[in-house]
Amino acid sequence: MKTFLFIICLAFSSAAFAQENKTVKTPSERISIYNPKANARADIDAAVAKANKAGKHVFIQVGGNWCVWCIAFHKLADATPELKDYLNNNYETVLVNYSPENKNTDVMASLGYPGRFGYPVFVILDGNGKVLHIQNSAYLEEGKGHSVKKVMNFLKGWTAAAVKPENNK
């Protein structure tokens, strides 16, 4: 009887383990929004140059493919025409990877260590590359995700036009 119970327990354990492993994604199935091999400094410098020419600011999203909230925010921004269009029209956007493969230590230092707020974290640069603001994305959440309204309010508050003195009289 003990042997029979042992075999039943072993069978259930194996089935549960196999079922659990079916949900594990293979490397080709994993989300790959952030590129650990990207040259973050070069990407930021290119975005700053474009922003300067266009009279825009730079929106940097720091995170990693390991970060569920980073992926969720990226999907929200990509799938919401209002957000996507606003970002495209008012910012040059850069994704900066932070992961065990590449922590972008020098870039993170130059941005004022934004990771101290968690991930994703957003950094706004002016057209000269100066850090204007670091945003803890937790303040843009509502319920089980990021709020489109809160994100839009944040983005509207940091455009090149929004921070001009003549627009704030």
MARROKE-360378 format. One record per atom (N, C-alpha, C): residue in one letter; x, y, z. Coordinates in steps of 0.1 Angstrom, whole numbers, padded with zeros to 4 digits, always signed. Atoms other than C-alpha are relative to their C-alpha. Layout:
! MARROKE-360378
AXYZ...
This chain:
! MARROKE-360378
M+0008-0012+0000M+0000+0000+0000M+0009+0013+0000K-0009-0012-0001K+0029+0024+0009K+0006+0002-0014T-0006-0001+0013T+0045+0017-0025T-0010+0006-0010F+0010-0006+0009F+0012+0024-0043F-0002+0015+0003L+0001-0014-0003L+0008+0057-0025L+0012+0008-0004F-0012-0007+0004F+0044+0066-0032F-0001+0002-0016I+0001-0001+0015I+0038+0059-0070I-0010+0010-0004I+0010-0010+0003I+0006+0080-0070I+0005+0014+0003C-0006-0013-0003C+0024+0109-0053C+0010+0004-0010L-0011-0002+0010L+0053+0106-0077L-0007+0004-0013A+0007-0003+0013A+0029+0106-0107A-0006+0014+0001F+0006-0013-0001F+0010+0137-0094F+0011+0011+0000S-0011-0010+0000S+0043+0155-0087S+0006+0002-0014S-0005-0001+0014S+0056+0147-0122S-0009+0008-0009A+0010-0007+0008A+0024+0159-0138A-0001+0015+0003A+0001-0014-0004A+0023+0191-0118A+0013+0007-0005F-0013-0006+0004F+0060+0197-0126F-0001+0003-0016A+0000-0001+0014A+0054+0191-0163A-0010+0011-0004Q+0010-0011+0003Q+0023+0214-0163Q+0006+0013+0003E-0007-0012-0003E+0043+0241-0146E+0010+0004-0010N-0011-0003+0010N+0071+0239-0171N-0006+0003-0013K+0006-0004+0013K+0047+0243-0200K-0002+0015-0001T+0002-0014+0000T+0042+0279-0189T+0013+0008-0001V-0012-0007+0001V+0079+0287-0189V+0003+0002-0015K-0002-0003+0014K+0088+0305-0221K+0014-0003-0004T-0014+0003+0006T+0117+0295-0243T+0006+0014-0003P-0006-0012+0003P+0142+0322-0251P-0006+0007-0012S+0006-0006+0012S+0126+0328-0285S-0014+0006+0003E+0013-0005-0004E+0092+0334-0268E+0000+0011+0009R-0001-0011-0009R+0105+0359-0243R-0002+0013-0006I+0002-0013+0004I+0096+0395-0246I+0014+0006-0002S-0013-0006+0002S+0125+0415-0260S-0001+0014-0005I+0002-0014+0003I+0118+0452-0259I+0013+0007+0002Y-0012-0006-0004Y+0150+0462-0242Y+0012-0008-0006N-0011+0007+0006N+0183+0454-0260N+0012+0002+0010P-0012-0001-0009P+0211+0446-0234P+0013+0003-0008K-0012-0002+0007K+0236+0449-0262K+0001+0014-0006A+0001-0013+0006A+0225+0484-0273A+0010+0010+0007N-0009-0010-0005N+0249+0513-0268N-0009+0012+0005A+0010-0010-0005A+0227+0534-0245A+0005+0014-0001R-0005-0014+0001R+0250+0564-0245R-0001+0005-0014A+0002-0004+0014A+0250+0565-0283A-0015+0003-0003D+0015-0002+0003D+0212+0561-0284D-0005+0013+0006I+0005-0012-0007I+0207+0589-0259I+0006+0012-0007D-0006-0011+0007D+0232+0612-0277D-0007+0003-0013A+0007-0002+0013A+0214+0606-0310A-0014+0006+0002A+0013-0005-0003A+0180+0613-0294A+0001+0015+0004V-0002-0014-0004V+0193+0645-0278V+0002+0009-0012A-0002-0008+0013A+0206+0657-0312A-0012+0002-0008K+0012-0001+0007K+0173+0650-0328K-0010+0009+0007A+0010-0008-0008A+0153+0666-0300A+0004+0015-0001N-0005-0014+0001N+0175+0697-0301N-0004+0006-0013K+0004-0005+0013K+0168+0701-0338K-0015+0002-0002A+0015+0000+0002A+0131+0695-0335A-0007+0008+0011G+0007-0008-0010G+0125+0716-0304G-0008-0009+0010K+0006+0010-0009K+0116+0685-0283K+0008-0003+0012H-0007+0006-0011H+0126+0668-0251H+0002-0015-0003V-0003+0015+0001V+0139+0632-0247V-0007-0007+0011F+0007+0009-0010F+0118+0606-0229F+0008-0013+0000I-0007+0012-0001I+0139+0578-0216I-0007-0009+0010Q+0006+0010-0008Q+0123+0546-0203Q+0011-0010+0004V-0010+0009-0004V+0147+0526-0182V-0007-0012+0006G+0006+0013-0005G+0139+0490-0175G+0007-0012-0006G-0006+0012+0006G+0145+0455-0187G-0011-0010-0004N+0009+0010+0004N+0129+0425-0203N-0005-0009+0011W+0004+0008-0012W+0127+0409-0169W-0011+0006+0008C+0009-0008-0008C+0104+0436-0156C-0014+0000-0006V+0014+0001+0004V+0067+0429-0159V-0006+0014-0002W+0006-0014+0001W+0057+0466-0153W+0006+0007-0011C-0007-0006+0011C+0083+0477-0179C-0007-0004-0013I+0007+0005+0012I+0067+0455-0205I-0014+0005-0001A+0014-0005+0000A+0032+0465-0195A-0001+0014-0004F+0000-0014+0004F+0040+0502-0198F+0002+0001-0015H-0004-0001+0015H+0056+0497-0232H-0012-0004-0008K+0011+0004+0007K+0026+0478-0244K-0012+0010+0000L+0010-0010-0002L+0002+0504-0230L+0003+0012-0010A-0003-0011+0008A+0020+0532-0247A-0001-0003-0015D+0000+0004+0014D+0023+0513-0280D-0014-0002-0005A+0014+0004+0004A-0014+0502-0280A-0010+0012+0002T+0009-0011-0002T-0029+0536-0270T+0004+0011-0009P-0004-0011+0009P-0029+0560-0299P+0002+0013+0006E-0001-0013-0006E-0033+0590-0277E+0015+0001+0006L-0013+0000-0006L-0001+0581-0258L+0011-0001-0010K-0010+0002+0010K+0018+0569-0288K+0003+0012-0008D-0001-0012+0008D+0011+0600-0309D+0006+0011+0008Y-0005-0011-0008Y+0018+0623-0280Y+0015-0001+0002L-0015+0003-0002L+0052+0607-0273L+0007+0003-0013N-0007-0003+0012N+0061+0608-0310N+0000+0014-0004N+0001-0014+0004N+0050+0644-0315N+0008+0009+0009N-0006-0009-0009N+0067+0658-0284N+0013-0005+0006Y-0012+0005-0006Y+0096+0636-0275Y+0008-0009-0010E-0009+0010+0005E+0125+0616-0288E+0001-0011+0011T+0001+0011-0010T+0121+0582-0271T+0012-0009+0000V-0012+0009-0001V+0150+0560-0259V-0004-0011+0011L+0002+0011-0010L+0147+0526-0241L+0015-0003+0005V-0013+0003-0005V+0177+0521-0218V-0002-0013+0009N+0000+0013-0007N+0183+0485-0206N+0007+0001+0013Y-0006+0002-0013Y+0190+0477-0170Y-0003-0015+0003S+0001+0014-0003S+0196+0440-0164S+0013-0006+0004P-0013+0007-0003P+0222+0415-0152P+0010+0000-0011E-0009+0000+0011E+0236+0414-0187E+0006+0013-0003N-0006-0013+0002N+0241+0451-0189N-0008+0010+0009K+0006-0009-0010K+0234+0475-0160K+0002+0015-0005N-0003-0013+0005N+0246+0505-0181N+0004+0010+0011T-0004-0007-0012T+0264+0518-0150T+0004+0014-0002D-0004-0014+0003D+0279+0549-0166D-0011+0008-0004V+0012-0007+0004V+0247+0559-0182V-0009+0003+0012M+0009-0002-0012M+0227+0554-0150M+0006+0011+0009A-0006-0011-0008A+0252+0576-0132A-0002+0013-0006S+0002-0013+0007S+0250+0603-0158S-0014+0005+0001L+0014-0004+0000L+0212+0603-0155L-0005+0002+0015G+0003-0003-0014G+0213+0607-0117G-0006-0012+0008Y+0004+0013-0007Y+0208+0570-0107Y-0015-0001+0001P+0015+0001-0001P+0171+0568-0117P-0005-0013+0005G+0004+0013-0005G+0169+0531-0107G-0004+0000+0014R+0003+0000-0015R+0166+0542-0071R-0015+0001+0002F+0014+0000-0001F+0129+0546-0079F-0007-0012-0004G+0006+0013+0006G+0124+0511-0093G-0001+0001-0015Y+0001+0001+0015Y+0115+0501-0128Y-0014-0003-0004P-0007-0009+0009P+0103+0512-0152P+0001+0014+0007V-0002-0014-0005V+0116+0547-0144V+0002+0009-0013F+0000-0008+0012F+0113+0576-0168F+0009+0012+0003V-0009-0012-0002V+0139+0604-0173V-0003+0009-0012I+0002-0010+0010I+0132+0636-0192I+0013+0008-0001L-0011-0008+0003L+0161+0653-0209L-0004+0012-0009D+0003-0011+0010D+0161+0687-0226D+0008-0002-0013G-0007+0002+0013G+0175+0692-0261G+0015+0002+0001N-0014+0000-0002N+0209+0697-0246N+0005-0011+0008G-0004+0012-0008G+0209+0665-0227G+0000+0001+0015K+0001-0002-0014K+0203+0680-0193K-0012-0007+0006V+0011+0007-0007V+0182+0659-0169V-0009+0010+0006L+0010-0009-0005L+0151+0678-0162L-0009-0006+0011H+0009+0007-0009H+0131+0652-0143H+0002-0015+0000I+0000+0015-0002I+0132+0616-0130I-0014-0004+0006Q+0014+0004-0004Q+0097+0600-0127Q-0001-0014+0005N+0003+0013-0005N+0089+0571-0104N-0013-0004-0006S+0012+0004+0007S+0064+0552-0125S-0011-0005+0009A+0011+0005-0009A+0045+0539-0095A-0010+0011+0002Y+0010-0011-0002Y+0029+0574-0092Y-0009+0001-0012L+0008+0000+0012L+0014+0568-0127L-0009-0012-0001E+0008+0012+0000E-0003+0536-0118E-0014+0003+0006E+0014-0001-0005E-0040+0531-0111E-0006-0014-0001G+0005+0014+0001G-0055+0497-0103G+0011-0010-0003K-0010+0011+0004K-0036+0469-0120K+0009+0004-0011G-0008-0005+0010G-0017+0491-0144G+0003+0014+0000H-0002-0014+0001H-0006+0525-0155H-0012+0007-0005S+0012-0008+0004S-0033+0551-0159S+0004+0009-0012V-0003-0008+0012V-0034+0567-0194V-0001+0014+0004K+0002-0014-0004K-0047+0599-0178K+0012+0005+0008K-0011-0005-0008K-0019+0601-0153K+0013+0001-0008V-0012+0000+0009V+0008+0592-0179V-0001+0013-0009M+0002-0012+0009M-0007+0619-0203M+0003+0013+0008N-0003-0012-0008N-0006+0645-0175N+0015+0002+0003F-0015+0000-0002F+0030+0636-0167F+0007+0005-0013L-0006-0003+0013L+0040+0638-0204L-0003+0015-0004K+0003-0014+0003K+0022+0671-0209K+0007+0010+0008G-0007-0009-0009G+0040+0686-0180G+0015+0002-0002W-0015-0001+0002W+0075+0680-0193W+0003+0002-0015T-0004-0003+0014T+0073+0689-0230T+0009+0013+0000A-0009-0012+0001A+0097+0716-0243A-0009+0012+0001A+0009-0012-0001A+0067+0740-0246A-0004+0002+0014A+0006-0002-0013A+0054+0733-0211A+0010+0006+0010V-0010-0005-0009V+0087+0743-0194V+0005+0014-0004K-0005-0014+0004K+0092+0776-0213K-0006+0010+0009P+0006-0010-0009P+0088+0806-0190P-0012+0008-0006E+0011-0008+0006E+0066+0825-0215E-0013-0008+0000N+0012+0008-0001N+0041+0796-0213N-0005-0002+0014N+0003+0002-0014N+0039+0798-0176N-0003+0014+0008K+0002-0013-0006K+0028+0834-0169K-0014+0001+0006
